[in-house]
Amino acid sequence: MITKTQRNAPERKSEDTAIPDVLEWISEYQFIVSLFEAVKKTTQLLKQSDHFSETATGELILTEEAKDCLKANFHEADWEYLENYLFG
């Protein structure tokens, strides 16, 4: 016999009840936070610097002085990311 509560209860899917791996979730969260902080720091440094220009298409062109400024303000791993993926 189906009770009134069972009829009104939402149907649960097995994927909704799965608990994510805590270490994986923390690792992903830390990566996202680190990425946002790197973007925020980069934005602040570039606003303070006059060593860049913007093309008509919105592309940002950095001078070597601007790159040196960024490199001096980032941890090695963050700088490697910027250098490989944004400047590469």
Secondary structure by P-SEA (a helix, b strand, c coil): cccccccccccccccccccccaaaaaaaaaaaaaaaaaaaaaaaaaaacccccccccbbbbbcaaaaaaaaacccaaaaaaaaccccc
